[in-house]
Amino acid sequence: MTQCSNHATAFAGWVVVTSAMGVVLQWDTIRSLTGSAPGLVLLAALGPVAAALGYVLVLLTRAHNVAAGAQEDFHRFIARTPPDEPEFAAPAFRRLRLLTAAARHRAILTRTALAWAYVSGAAFLTWSTAAVALTSGHR
């Protein structure tokens, strides 16, 4: 479960970073779009794409916080509670169940982030292709 979440996190994060670098590398193209009405429409279309990429970051951050909080709680419990203490097993099992639930929640969030990353990455690629086509027609 954690390994799949890690892969989803890595790829979704890569899509966001690659798209951000795409904006940086196409800055001159973006600036040249302001000179025409179709270019302004295309610039406006970049807003929802950027919002979708931002949502991927929000989902990944939530996934991290869910898992990290549960892990910290479990490790804190293990560090503070001697294993030979009476009634250790029941609270430890309860904490382990909470940790497992957090890992499942993280998996759901990272799969959702991955789906959004696929969509927003494809949208950015489409936007980028349209921007280059539009600006190359004006030169």
N, C-alpha and C positions, 0 to 999 in steps of 0.2 A: 504494500500500500504506500509506504513512504518512498520507495524507489520510483514508482510511477508518478507520484506527486513531484518528486525532484526533477524528473525528466520533463514533465509538463511545465514546471516552474522555469526551468532552464530555457526551453524553447519559447515560451510566452515572453519571457524577459528579453530573449534575443530578438524577437520580432519588434518589440517596443524600441529597443536600442537601435536596431537597424533602421527603423522608420525615422527615428529622431536624427540619425546620421544622414539619412536621405534628405531630410529637410535642410540640414546644414549644407550638404553638398549641392543642393539645388537652389541655394539662396538667390543666385543671380536670375535663375528661371522664375522664381517666385516674384522677385521684384519686377521683372518685365511683364508679368501678368496684369499688373495694375494699370497698364496703358490701354486696355480694351474692355468692353462690356463682357464678352465671353470670358476673358481672363478674370474679371472680378467675380463672375459666377463660379468659376473654377476655384478661386481663392475661398469663396464662401463654402464651397463643398469640402474644403480641407478641415473646416471646423468640426463637423461630426466625426470625421476620421480621427482627428486629434482627441476628441472626447472619448471615442471608443478605445483608443490606445491608453488614455488616462484611466479608463475603467478597468483595463487589464491590470494596471499598476495597483489600483485600489483592491482588486480581488486578490492579487498576490500578497499585498501587505496584510490584508485580513487573514489570509491563509497562514502566513508566518506568525502573526500574533496569536492565533488560536493554538497552533502547535507549540510555540515557544512557551506560552503561559501554562499549558498543561504539563509540558516537560519540566519546567521549573518547579511547579507544584509537586510533581511526583518525586523529583530529585530532592527537594527540600524535605518532604515527608521521610524518604529513605535515610537522609543524612541525620535527621533529628530523632528518629525512632530506632532504638536498638532492636535487632531482629529477635532477641530472646525475650522481649517484652510480651507478657500475656496479651492475648487478643491482637497480635500483630497481623495475622493473616487476613482478617475481615477488612480492616481499614486499608491494608495494602492492596487487596483485591479490588476494593471500591475505587481506589486511586488509579489502579491499572485499567479498570473499565473506563474511567474518565479520560485517561490518556489515549485509549483506543478510540473512544468517541471523538476526541479532538483530531486524531489522525484521519478518521473517516471524514470529518468536517473539512479538514484541510484538503483531502483528496477531491471532495466535491468542488471546493472553491478553485483549486488549481485546474481541474478539468473544465470548469466554466471559463476560467481565465484563458485556457488554451483555445477553447472554441472562439472566444472573442478575439484572441490574437490571430487566429486563422482568418476570420472575417475582416478584421481591421487591417491586417497585413495585405490581404488581397485588395481591399479598398484603397490602401495607400499606393500599391503598385499600379492599380488602374488610374488613380489620380495622377500619379507621377508620369505615366505614359501619356495621358491626356495633356498634361502641362507641357511636356517636352514637344508633343505634336503641335500644340497651339503656338508655342513660342517659336518653333522652327518654321512655322508658316508665316510668321510676321517678320522674319529676318531677311 
